[in-house]
């Protein structure tokens, strides 16, 4: 997100966004999320407090006058109401999802932490008492090994080697789609990749011989002719001779899923990342090692995959001797007393 293009934000919000962009090095997507969430918060509070003319469209509410005095008057009950507020909400079908409420709350907490701990503009951080909305637990979808093979076998046409290589990197290395499209030829080494993940954090991901083969096969036919200078190092090139886009990858994955006879409404590039994580875990990879491979900042994020290994759960249940006791065993023990 180009901060220079923002002209409807108060100074205190712009300073917060600039801090996260330049100091914390957060991605454009993260900055845009903060901007949207806090813009909605300020507009919501101004309308709730009667500080705008009746009938003013929500997206026309001016927030450039928001200052620290306004923020000091924010009460925690207002923040709880804001968690589920939506200017488009007319019925339950427009209600915010749990994920959106959690993201919105995280933005507010980050903003107040900045004002308290970095700028020292607030004596008390009311967000210390602000609870995160409860998010229903759900298990990520993933492909079984045989389904992965079907998906790889579905690669054909003029971009078959490119598409095969991308799918291999998703399902063997667990890349995010943003990481895959940003890969350069200079990021490829003999047995590993150098990946730039969230927050511009770099990590090394090793790959096996099948993945190495797919990379070599693709590089042998990769044609950078017609690319503009700043994109000549792009590893994956689109049909229109540019670095492939996130949308381009999504369309490719959707097409290959359909060709493989898999439900494209259930899977996406991110589900292929889940697939890599699950297959690694099922085959003995330590959770902390998996955390490093996936680039998770918190082990809690990685541990969701531990719930997916049904074989391990079954083995754990079978290991409990009480669970193996039958009524006949108990009756026999009783008779021997």
VEXVEX-477045 format. One record per residue (C-alpha): x, y, z; residue number from 1. Coordinates in Angstrom, 1 decimal, m for minus. Layout:
<pts>
+--------+--------+--------+-----+
!   east !  north !     up !   k !
+--------+--------+--------+-----+
!      X !      Y !      Z ! NUM !
...
+--------+--------+--------+-----+
</pts>
This chain:
<pts>
+--------+--------+--------+-----+
!   east !  north !     up !   k !
+--------+--------+--------+-----+
!    0.0 !    0.0 !    0.0 !   1 !
!    1.4 !    3.4 !   m1.0 !   2 !
!    1.0 !    5.6 !    2.1 !   3 !
!    1.5 !    8.7 !   m0.1 !   4 !
!   m1.9 !    8.0 !   m1.7 !   5 !
!   m3.8 !    8.2 !    1.6 !   6 !
!   m5.4 !   11.6 !    2.1 !   7 !
!   m8.3 !   10.8 !    4.4 !   8 !
!   m6.5 !    9.7 !    7.5 !   9 !
!   m5.6 !   11.7 !   10.6 !  10 !
!   m2.0 !   12.4 !   11.5 !  11 !
!   m2.0 !   10.0 !   14.4 !  12 !
!   m3.2 !    7.1 !   12.2 !  13 !
!   m0.6 !    8.0 !    9.5 !  14 !
!    2.2 !    7.9 !   12.0 !  15 !
!    1.0 !    4.5 !   13.1 !  16 !
!    0.9 !    3.1 !    9.6 !  17 !
!    4.4 !    4.6 !    8.8 !  18 !
!    5.8 !    3.0 !   11.9 !  19 !
!    4.6 !   m0.5 !   10.8 !  20 !
!    5.7 !    0.1 !    7.3 !  21 !
!    9.2 !    1.5 !    7.9 !  22 !
!   10.2 !    0.2 !   11.3 !  23 !
!    8.3 !   m3.1 !   11.6 !  24 !
!    8.6 !   m3.8 !    7.9 !  25 !
!    5.1 !   m5.2 !    7.6 !  26 !
!    3.6 !   m6.1 !    4.3 !  27 !
!    1.4 !   m3.8 !    2.2 !  28 !
!   m1.5 !   m6.2 !    2.9 !  29 !
!   m1.0 !   m5.8 !    6.7 !  30 !
!   m0.8 !   m2.0 !    6.4 !  31 !
!   m3.9 !   m1.9 !    4.3 !  32 !
!   m5.7 !   m4.0 !    6.9 !  33 !
!   m4.7 !   m1.7 !    9.7 !  34 !
!   m5.8 !    1.4 !    7.7 !  35 !
!   m9.2 !   m0.1 !    6.9 !  36 !
!  m10.0 !   m1.4 !   10.4 !  37 !
!   m9.0 !    1.9 !   12.1 !  38 !
!  m10.8 !    4.1 !    9.5 !  39 !
!  m14.0 !    2.2 !   10.2 !  40 !
!  m13.4 !    2.5 !   14.0 !  41 !
!  m13.1 !    6.3 !   13.8 !  42 !
!  m16.1 !    6.7 !   11.6 !  43 !
!  m18.1 !    4.4 !   13.8 !  44 !
!  m17.3 !    6.3 !   16.9 !  45 !
!  m18.0 !    9.7 !   15.3 !  46 !
!  m21.4 !    8.6 !   14.2 !  47 !
!  m22.2 !    6.8 !   17.5 !  48 !
!  m21.3 !   10.0 !   19.4 !  49 !
!  m23.4 !   12.2 !   17.1 !  50 !
!  m20.5 !   14.1 !   15.7 !  51 !
!  m21.7 !   13.9 !   12.1 !  52 !
!  m24.7 !   15.4 !   10.4 !  53 !
!  m27.7 !   12.9 !   10.3 !  54 !
!  m27.9 !   11.2 !    6.9 !  55 !
!  m24.1 !   11.5 !    6.2 !  56 !
!  m23.1 !    8.4 !    4.3 !  57 !
!  m20.8 !    6.2 !    6.4 !  58 !
!  m17.9 !    6.3 !    3.8 !  59 !
!  m18.1 !   10.1 !    3.7 !  60 !
!  m17.6 !   10.7 !    7.4 !  61 !
!  m14.4 !   12.8 !    7.8 !  62 !
!  m11.9 !   11.5 !   10.3 !  63 !
!   m9.0 !   13.8 !    9.6 !  64 !
!   m9.8 !   15.7 !   12.9 !  65 !
!   m9.2 !   12.6 !   15.1 !  66 !
!   m6.6 !   13.4 !   17.7 !  67 !
!   m5.2 !   11.9 !   20.9 !  68 !
!   m7.9 !   13.7 !   23.0 !  69 !
!  m10.6 !   11.9 !   21.0 !  70 !
!   m8.8 !    8.6 !   21.5 !  71 !
!   m8.4 !    9.1 !   25.2 !  72 !
!  m12.2 !    9.2 !   25.5 !  73 !
!  m12.7 !    5.8 !   23.8 !  74 !
!  m14.4 !    3.3 !   26.2 !  75 !
!  m13.9 !   m0.4 !   26.2 !  76 !
!  m17.7 !   m1.0 !   25.7 !  77 !
!  m17.4 !    1.0 !   22.4 !  78 !
!  m14.6 !   m1.3 !   21.3 !  79 !
!  m16.7 !   m4.4 !   22.0 !  80 !
!  m19.6 !   m3.0 !   20.0 !  81 !
!  m17.2 !   m2.1 !   17.2 !  82 !
!  m15.9 !   m5.7 !   17.0 !  83 !
!  m19.1 !   m6.8 !   15.2 !  84 !
!  m20.1 !   m3.5 !   13.6 !  85 !
!  m20.5 !   m3.4 !    9.9 !  86 !
!  m21.8 !   m0.3 !    8.0 !  87 !
!  m23.5 !   m2.7 !    5.5 !  88 !
!  m25.1 !   m4.8 !    8.1 !  89 !
!  m28.8 !   m4.9 !    7.5 !  90 !
!  m29.5 !   m8.5 !    8.4 !  91 !
!  m27.7 !  m11.5 !    9.9 !  92 !
!  m26.4 !  m12.6 !    6.4 !  93 !
!  m24.1 !   m9.5 !    6.5 !  94 !
!  m22.7 !  m10.2 !   10.0 !  95 !
!  m18.9 !  m10.1 !   10.3 !  96 !
!  m17.2 !  m13.5 !   10.4 !  97 !
!  m15.3 !  m14.6 !   13.5 !  98 !
!  m12.0 !  m14.2 !   11.5 !  99 !
!  m12.9 !  m10.6 !   10.6 ! 100 !
!  m13.8 !   m9.7 !   14.2 ! 101 !
!  m10.5 !  m11.2 !   15.3 ! 102 !
!   m8.5 !   m9.3 !   12.7 ! 103 !
!  m10.3 !   m6.0 !   13.6 ! 104 !
!   m9.6 !   m6.5 !   17.3 ! 105 !
!   m5.9 !   m7.2 !   16.6 ! 106 !
!   m5.7 !   m3.9 !   14.6 ! 107 !
!   m7.2 !   m1.9 !   17.5 ! 108 !
!   m4.9 !   m3.6 !   20.0 ! 109 !
!   m1.8 !   m2.9 !   17.9 ! 110 !
!   m2.8 !    0.8 !   17.6 ! 111 !
!   m3.3 !    1.2 !   21.3 ! 112 !
!    0.0 !   m0.6 !   22.0 ! 113 !
!    1.7 !    1.8 !   19.7 ! 114 !
!    0.2 !    4.8 !   21.4 ! 115 !
!    1.1 !    3.5 !   24.9 ! 116 !
!    4.5 !    1.8 !   24.4 ! 117 !
!    6.1 !    3.7 !   21.5 ! 118 !
!    4.6 !    7.1 !   21.7 ! 119 !
!    3.7 !    7.2 !   25.4 ! 120 !
!    0.6 !    9.3 !   24.6 ! 121 !
!   m1.7 !    7.2 !   26.9 ! 122 !
!   m1.3 !    6.5 !   30.5 ! 123 !
!   m3.6 !    3.4 !   30.4 ! 124 !
!   m4.1 !    0.9 !   27.6 ! 125 !
!   m7.7 !    0.0 !   27.7 ! 126 !
!   m7.0 !   m2.8 !   25.2 ! 127 !
!   m5.2 !   m4.8 !   27.9 ! 128 !
!   m8.7 !   m5.8 !   29.0 ! 129 !
!  m10.1 !   m6.2 !   25.5 ! 130 !
!  m10.8 !   m9.9 !   24.9 ! 131 !
!  m10.4 !  m11.4 !   21.4 ! 132 !
!  m13.6 !  m12.7 !   19.9 ! 133 !
!  m13.9 !  m16.5 !   20.2 ! 134 !
!  m13.0 !  m18.1 !   16.9 ! 135 !
!  m14.6 !  m21.5 !   16.2 ! 136 !
!  m11.9 !  m24.1 !   15.8 ! 137 !
!  m11.7 !  m25.6 !   12.4 ! 138 !
!   m9.3 !  m28.1 !   10.8 ! 139 !
!   m7.6 !  m27.0 !    7.5 ! 140 !
!   m8.5 !  m29.1 !    4.5 ! 141 !
!   m5.6 !  m30.9 !    2.7 ! 142 !
!   m5.0 !  m33.4 !   m0.1 ! 143 !
!   m4.1 !  m37.0 !    0.6 ! 144 !
!   m0.9 !  m38.2 !   m1.1 ! 145 !
!   m2.7 !  m40.0 !   m3.9 ! 146 !
!   m4.7 !  m36.8 !   m4.6 ! 147 !
!   m1.4 !  m34.9 !   m4.8 ! 148 !
!   m0.2 !  m37.3 !   m7.4 ! 149 !
!   m3.5 !  m36.8 !   m9.4 ! 150 !
!   m3.0 !  m33.1 !   m9.3 ! 151 !
!    0.6 !  m33.2 !  m10.5 ! 152 !
!   m0.5 !  m35.6 !  m13.3 ! 153 !
!   m3.0 !  m33.0 !  m14.5 ! 154 !
!   m0.3 !  m30.6 !  m15.6 ! 155 !
!   m0.3 !  m30.4 !  m19.4 ! 156 !
!   m0.2 !  m27.8 !  m22.2 ! 157 !
!    2.5 !  m25.1 !  m23.0 ! 158 !
!    3.0 !  m24.2 !  m19.3 ! 159 !
!    3.0 !  m27.8 !  m18.0 ! 160 !
!    6.5 !  m27.7 !  m16.6 ! 161 !
!    6.0 !  m24.3 !  m14.9 ! 162 !
!    2.7 !  m25.4 !  m13.4 ! 163 !
!    4.1 !  m28.7 !  m12.2 ! 164 !
!    7.0 !  m26.9 !  m10.6 ! 165 !
!    4.7 !  m24.5 !   m8.8 ! 166 !
!    2.5 !  m27.3 !   m7.5 ! 167 !
!    5.6 !  m29.1 !   m6.3 ! 168 !
!    6.8 !  m26.1 !   m4.3 ! 169 !
!    3.4 !  m25.7 !   m2.8 ! 170 !
!    2.9 !  m29.3 !   m1.7 ! 171 !
!    6.5 !  m30.1 !   m0.8 ! 172 !
!    7.8 !  m26.9 !    0.7 ! 173 !
!    4.6 !  m25.4 !    2.1 ! 174 !
!    5.0 !  m21.9 !    0.5 ! 175 !
!    2.4 !  m19.2 !    0.8 ! 176 !
!    1.2 !  m18.0 !   m2.6 ! 177 !
!    2.7 !  m14.6 !   m2.0 ! 178 !
!    6.1 !  m16.2 !   m1.3 ! 179 !
!    5.8 !  m18.3 !   m4.5 ! 180 !
!    5.1 !  m15.4 !   m6.8 ! 181 !
!    7.9 !  m13.3 !   m5.3 ! 182 !
!   10.6 !  m16.0 !   m5.9 ! 183 !
!   13.5 !  m15.0 !   m8.1 ! 184 !
!   15.9 !  m17.3 !  m10.0 ! 185 !
!   18.6 !  m16.1 !   m7.6 ! 186 !
!   16.6 !  m17.6 !   m4.7 ! 187 !
!   17.2 !  m21.2 !   m5.9 ! 188 !
!   20.2 !  m23.1 !   m4.6 ! 189 !
!   21.3 !  m26.7 !   m4.9 ! 190 !
!   19.1 !  m28.2 !   m2.3 ! 191 !
!   17.1 !  m25.2 !   m0.8 ! 192 !
!   15.2 !  m22.0 !   m1.5 ! 193 !
!   15.6 !  m18.6 !    0.1 ! 194 !
!   12.1 !  m17.4 !    0.8 ! 195 !
!   10.9 !  m13.9 !    1.9 ! 196 !
!    7.8 !  m14.3 !    4.1 ! 197 !
!    5.6 !  m12.1 !    6.2 ! 198 !
!    7.2 !   m9.0 !    7.6 ! 199 !
!   10.0 !   m9.4 !    5.0 ! 200 !
!   11.5 !  m12.2 !    7.1 ! 201 !
!   13.8 !  m14.5 !    5.2 ! 202 !
!   14.0 !  m18.3 !    5.8 ! 203 !
!   15.6 !  m21.2 !    4.1 ! 204 !
!   13.5 !  m24.2 !    3.0 ! 205 !
!   15.2 !  m27.4 !    1.8 ! 206 !
!   13.7 !  m29.6 !   m0.9 ! 207 !
!   14.1 !  m33.2 !   m2.0 ! 208 !
!   15.2 !  m34.6 !   m5.4 ! 209 !
!   11.7 !  m34.6 !   m6.9 ! 210 !
!   11.3 !  m30.9 !   m6.3 ! 211 !
!   14.9 !  m30.3 !   m7.6 ! 212 !
!   14.0 !  m32.2 !  m10.7 ! 213 !
!   10.8 !  m30.1 !  m11.3 ! 214 !
!   12.8 !  m26.9 !  m10.9 ! 215 !
!   15.5 !  m28.0 !  m13.3 ! 216 !
!   13.0 !  m29.1 !  m15.9 ! 217 !
!   11.2 !  m25.8 !  m15.7 ! 218 !
!   14.4 !  m23.7 !  m15.8 ! 219 !
!   15.4 !  m25.5 !  m18.9 ! 220 !
!   12.4 !  m24.1 !  m20.8 ! 221 !
!   12.0 !  m20.8 !  m18.9 ! 222 !
!   12.0 !  m18.0 !  m21.4 ! 223 !
!   12.6 !  m14.4 !  m20.0 ! 224 !
!   12.5 !  m12.7 !  m23.4 ! 225 !
!   10.1 !   m9.8 !  m23.5 ! 226 !
!   10.4 !   m9.2 !  m19.7 ! 227 !
!   11.0 !   m5.7 !  m18.5 ! 228 !
!   14.3 !   m5.3 !  m16.7 ! 229 !
!   13.0 !   m5.4 !  m13.2 ! 230 !
!   11.2 !   m8.7 !  m13.8 ! 231 !
!   14.0 !  m10.6 !  m15.6 ! 232 !
!   14.9 !  m12.4 !  m12.4 ! 233 !
!   11.3 !  m13.5 !  m11.7 ! 234 !
!   11.2 !  m17.3 !  m11.4 ! 235 !
!    7.7 !  m17.9 !  m12.6 ! 236 !
!    6.5 !  m16.0 !  m15.7 ! 237 !
!    3.0 !  m15.5 !  m16.9 ! 238 !
!    1.5 !  m15.9 !  m20.3 ! 239 !
!    1.7 !  m12.1 !  m20.8 ! 240 !
!    5.4 !  m12.1 !  m20.1 ! 241 !
!    5.4 !  m10.7 !  m16.6 ! 242 !
!    6.0 !  m12.1 !  m13.1 ! 243 !
!    3.1 !  m14.3 !  m12.4 ! 244 !
!    0.5 !  m12.8 !  m10.1 ! 245 !
!   m1.3 !  m14.2 !   m7.1 ! 246 !
!   m4.5 !  m14.3 !   m9.1 ! 247 !
!   m2.7 !  m16.1 !  m12.0 ! 248 !
!   m1.6 !  m18.8 !   m9.6 ! 249 !
!   m5.0 !  m19.1 !   m8.1 ! 250 !
!   m6.6 !  m19.6 !  m11.6 ! 251 !
!   m3.9 !  m22.2 !  m12.5 ! 252 !
!   m4.5 !  m24.2 !   m9.3 ! 253 !
!   m8.3 !  m24.0 !   m9.8 ! 254 !
!   m7.9 !  m25.3 !  m13.4 ! 255 !
!   m5.6 !  m28.2 !  m12.4 ! 256 !
!   m7.9 !  m29.3 !   m9.5 ! 257 !
!  m10.8 !  m29.6 !  m12.0 ! 258 !
!   m8.7 !  m31.5 !  m14.5 ! 259 !
!   m7.6 !  m33.9 !  m11.7 ! 260 !
!  m11.3 !  m34.5 !  m10.7 ! 261 !
!  m10.9 !  m32.7 !   m7.4 ! 262 !
!  m13.4 !  m30.2 !   m5.9 ! 263 !
!  m11.9 !  m26.8 !   m6.7 ! 264 !
!  m14.4 !  m25.1 !   m4.3 ! 265 !
!  m12.8 !  m26.9 !   m1.4 ! 266 !
!   m9.1 !  m26.3 !   m2.2 ! 267 !
!   m6.9 !  m23.3 !   m3.0 ! 268 !
!   m3.1 !  m22.5 !   m3.1 ! 269 !
!   m3.3 !  m22.1 !    0.7 ! 270 !
!   m4.9 !  m25.5 !    1.1 ! 271 !
!   m1.9 !  m26.9 !   m0.8 ! 272 !
!    0.3 !  m25.3 !    1.9 ! 273 !
!   m1.8 !  m27.1 !    4.4 ! 274 !
!   m1.2 !  m30.3 !    2.5 ! 275 !
!    2.5 !  m29.9 !    2.7 ! 276 !
!    2.4 !  m29.2 !    6.5 ! 277 !
!    0.1 !  m32.2 !    7.1 ! 278 !
!    2.2 !  m34.7 !    5.0 ! 279 !
!    5.4 !  m33.5 !    6.8 ! 280 !
!    3.8 !  m34.0 !   10.2 ! 281 !
!    2.4 !  m37.4 !    9.3 ! 282 !
!    5.8 !  m38.5 !    8.2 ! 283 !
!    7.6 !  m37.6 !   11.4 ! 284 !
!    8.6 !  m34.0 !   11.1 ! 285 !
!    8.9 !  m32.3 !   14.5 ! 286 !
!    6.4 !  m29.5 !   15.2 ! 287 !
!    9.1 !  m26.9 !   15.9 ! 288 !
!   10.9 !  m27.8 !   12.7 ! 289 !
!    7.6 !  m27.5 !   10.8 ! 290 !
!    7.2 !  m24.0 !   12.4 ! 291 !
!   10.5 !  m23.0 !   10.8 ! 292 !
!    9.5 !  m24.5 !    7.4 ! 293 !
!    6.2 !  m22.7 !    7.3 ! 294 !
!    7.5 !  m19.4 !    8.7 ! 295 !
!    5.1 !  m19.2 !   11.6 ! 296 !
!    6.0 !  m16.6 !   14.2 ! 297 !
!    4.1 !  m18.6 !   16.8 ! 298 !
!    4.1 !  m22.3 !   17.6 ! 299 !
!    0.4 !  m22.1 !   18.3 ! 300 !
!   m0.3 !  m21.4 !   14.7 ! 301 !
!    1.6 !  m24.6 !   13.7 ! 302 !
!    0.0 !  m26.8 !   16.3 ! 303 !
!   m3.3 !  m26.9 !   14.5 ! 304 !
!   m1.7 !  m29.4 !   12.2 ! 305 !
!   m1.1 !  m31.8 !   15.1 ! 306 !
!   m4.9 !  m32.4 !   15.2 ! 307 !
!   m4.9 !  m33.7 !   11.7 ! 308 !
!   m2.8 !  m36.9 !   12.1 ! 309 !
!   m5.6 !  m39.4 !   12.7 ! 310 !
!   m3.1 !  m42.3 !   12.7 ! 311 !
!   m1.2 !  m40.7 !   15.6 ! 312 !
!   m4.5 !  m40.0 !   17.5 ! 313 !
!   m5.5 !  m43.6 !   16.9 ! 314 !
!   m2.1 !  m44.9 !   18.2 ! 315 !
!   m2.4 !  m42.7 !   21.3 ! 316 !
!   m5.9 !  m44.1 !   22.1 ! 317 !
!   m4.6 !  m47.6 !   21.6 ! 318 !
!   m1.7 !  m47.0 !   24.0 ! 319 !
!   m4.0 !  m46.4 !   26.9 ! 320 !
!   m4.5 !  m49.8 !   28.7 ! 321 !
!   m7.8 !  m48.8 !   30.3 ! 322 !
!   m9.3 !  m48.2 !   26.9 ! 323 !
!   m8.5 !  m51.8 !   25.9 ! 324 !
!  m10.2 !  m53.4 !   28.9 ! 325 !
!  m13.4 !  m55.3 !   28.0 ! 326 !
!  m16.2 !  m56.2 !   30.4 ! 327 !
!  m14.9 !  m59.7 !   30.4 ! 328 !
!  m11.6 !  m58.4 !   31.6 ! 329 !
!  m13.2 !  m56.6 !   34.5 ! 330 !
!  m15.4 !  m59.6 !   35.4 ! 331 !
!  m12.3 !  m61.8 !   35.4 ! 332 !
!  m10.5 !  m59.4 !   37.6 ! 333 !
!  m13.5 !  m59.2 !   39.9 ! 334 !
!  m13.7 !  m63.0 !   40.2 ! 335 !
!  m10.0 !  m63.2 !   41.3 ! 336 !
!  m10.4 !  m60.8 !   44.2 ! 337 !
+--------+--------+--------+-----+
</pts>
